Amino acid sequence: MNKVILIGRLARDPELRTTPSNLSVATFSIAVSRPFNSQGGTPETDFINCVVWRRQAENLAKYCRKGSQIAVEGRIQTRNYTAQDGSKRYVTEVMCDNITFLGTKNDNQGSANPFVDNNYQAPMEPSEMPTTDISEDPFKDFGEEITLSDDDLPF
């Protein structure tokens, strides 16, 4: 199984291109922090090359910039080519199937983010929920009383 899920920040602005067959493709690098620090105590980061196609490529280029936080889901793909100097080059990159926009670089400083609902209110605690007075019949406005016998029940 070849499955990759990454969360990180764009290391540079996405580069959007169009193929001769008119397909959009964006290439970008995502900076992903390692879960540990180096021996010197400094955090370490991996810069991972990614590719996304079609509408997601267009949306990424339109809405995200260097520093935007994204989640990437896809697969690792390797390829090789011969450079102009005749040397053989190897490339490993993530072919993205799904990208989720998580935030911008300035979100921690309170800037506006078009992907976050700033008017969100957390659900109420049960103790804060309004209660209904049940001292009177809540069905009084539904008309006449209906009487059922045991013969009317299907069980």
N, C-alpha and C positions, 0 to 999 in steps of 0.2 A: 504494500500500500504506500502510495506517495502522496502525503497530505501535509500541508504546512499552514500554520496559523501564527501570525506575527502581529504584535502591537508595538508601534513606535512612532517616531516623528519623521516627516519628510526631511531628508538631508539636503535637498535642493528642489527647486521648482520642477514639476513634471514637464517633460518634453513631449509635446503632442505632434505627431506626424500623420500623414495620410498615405496609404499605399496606392500603387497605380490602379488597383481595383476599388479604390475609394473607401477603404476600411480605415477607421481611426485606430491608432496605436499610441500609447503613452509609455515612456520609459521613465523610471524614477528610482531613487535609492531611499531606503528606509533605515533609520538609525534605531537599533534595538539594544537596550541596556542589558548587560549580562547580570545574572542574579548574584554576583559576587564582585568584590573589589580586587585589584591587583595587590601584590605583596606590599606595595608602597601605600595602599589604602585608597588609591584613586579608582573611581568607577571605570569600568571598561564597556565599550560599545562596539557592536558589529554593524557594519554598513552593508546592507543586502540589496543587490540590484533586483528590480522587479519590472515586469511588463504586464500591461493590461490592454484589452482590445475593446473596440466598438463604443457603445454609449458610456460605459463606465470610464473609458479613457477620456472621453470628452468632458464628463462631469468632474473627474479628478483634476484635469487641467483648468477647468472653469472655477472650481470652488476651493481648491487647496493650493497652498504655497509652502515654501520652505518653513519648517517648524510646525505645520499642521499635524495633529495626531490622528493616525488612521489605524484600522485593523485590516489585515490582509489575509485572505484565505485562498489557497491555491496548491500548486505542486512545484517541486524542483525540477528544472530541466537543464540539461547540459548540451552544449554544442561546441564545435570548433571550426576555425577558419584559418586560411593562410593570409598573413598580413602582407602589406606591400613590400616589406623587406625580405619576404620569403619565409619568415618564421611562422611556426604553427602556434595559434592562440587558442586557448580554452576558455569558455565562458560558462558560468553557473548562474542561473537566475530563477526567480520565482515567477511562474506564469499564473497570474491572478485570475481566479474565478469570481471572487467577490471582494469588494472593498467597502468598508464602513467608515464614514467620517465621524471621528470622535471629538474633535475640538481643534482650536487654533492655539498657536504659541502663547497668545496673550490672554487666554481664558482665565488663568490664575490671577490676572490683574483686573478682572471684571470687564473685559471688552465684550462687545456684542458678538455672538456666534449664531449664524443663521440656522444651525443644526440643533440648537439647544433651546428648549422652551423655558425662558426665564420666568414665566408666570406659573410654573408648575407648583402645585401645593400638595404636600404629602397627605395621604389619607388620614382621616380623623381617628383618634384612639376611641375604642368603644365607650369609654367614660365621657367623651366629649360629644357623642352623637345625640341628636335631639330625640326626645322620647315622645310618645303619643299617650294622651290620657285615655285609658280604656274604661273609665267609669260609665260611659254610655255606649250603647250598641253601635259598632262601626258600620253595620249593615242596615241601619234603620231606613236609609233612603233608597233601598233596592226594591221596594215594593212589598207584595204580600208574602207571608210566610209560606214556605213549601214544606209539606209534610210527606215523609217517605216511610214506607213500610218495609219490613224485611223482605217481602216478595219483590220489591223494586230493585234490590241490590243484586248484582250479577255473581256474587260469591256466597 
